[in-house]
Amino acid sequence: MAGKPPKKKIDEFLRDTFVMTTAQLSLKYDRAASTIRDWKQWAKARDLDVGDGSGHYGGKVGEVYLEGITPDYVDEMLPIDELWERAKSRQHEEQRRIERRDSQIIKLPNEPVAIGWLSDIHIGSPHVDYESVHTDFQTIANTWGFYGGFHGDLGDNWIIGRLQAQARNQRLSIQDEVRLGLNLLEILGPKLLWAVPGNHDNWEYVLTGRDSIAESLKGMKMLYDPHEVVFNLMVGDANWIVKVRHQWRGYSQFNDTHAIEKGWWFGNTPFDIGVGGHTHTGTWCRPFHMHGKRRYAIITGTYKFDDGYARRLGFKSTCGLGSGATVLTPNGDFVFFEDVRFAAQYLTYLRQEWGAPT
């Protein structure tokens, strides 16, 4: 009978009227819109709850109904011309983003400043010097003229494949890892100048398409890229081209900064300061000479005082803990420290000499 829904479909039809429009019901049940309206009139005449055709719940007060997409939802395909326009618009957006990416500037005050090169914290591991990492971030936050940049491996993040087994033996849960890690970045606040995730951080994106670090930094004025950041670092009249990655190609067991120096020749950027992490061998800065100018390769170590992965594969152990820092002046001075604490002490002394706030 056209005036009422099929007997076996009555309950399903009544539910659908609360979340689907008349047009959508017509498509699902393969009936004309006038027939759908007849079915609704039949239900109302029998005092049955029925939707109003808007796709929103219209039942009795006090009742609860969950709105959502039904299993029979049919996606509407865009006309091919509109699809081409959308693809081209996305192309132009990406081209503009890449142009901006290659011309980024970080301009700091015309006075002595310091940059903390922060990476390989690996929150979650029981072998992390949590006291030192917390102190380092607080030192940067509380010292005049001290800024920081992050380049990877905030937490262990053992969420991929067989690596998940390692998380089961750690006292900190993945949720606690994330909370502590994001809190570290919050401690720096506006003093965090850039962030580049590492391979441990990027496992989340590989598995889920979600980047919790990027999401947590929304609204902050800083540079972010999932692979590397390149920028002109300006302090007064002094200027350095900086390239920061978590991992560089071409590491050498004989030279800890070899991959970064090699990256000057085989990469796209003739940088003055190249920065990387990942190796856990220690924090070093090695000057090298390119085209008549002194350049610097900085490799940062880890806050882990023991690394089972390195011991299992026979890699050399970490020499020293934590991240390094560089003090820079508008005169072009460059002084590197393997310890954030000593960098803060020297920066404070230097700022007093310059008459800058401390």
Secondary structure, 3 states (H helix, E strand, C coil): CCCCCCHHHHHHHHHHCCCCEHHHHHHHHCCCHHHHHHHHHHHHHCCCCCCCCECCCCCCCCCCCCCCCCCCCCCCCCCHHHHHHHHHHHHHHHHHHHHHHCCCEEEECCCCEEEEEECCCCECCCCECHHHHHHHHHHHHHCCCEEEEECCCCECCCCCHHHHHHHCCCCCCHHHHHHHHHHHHHHHHHHEEEECCCHHHHHHHHHHCCCHHHHHCCCCCCEECCCEEEEEEEECCEEEEEEEECCCCCCCCCCCCHHHHHHHHHCCCCCCEEEECCCCCECEEEEEEECCEEEEEEECCCCECCCHHHHHHCCCCCECCCCEEEEECCCCCEEEECCHHHHHHHHHHHHHHHCCCC
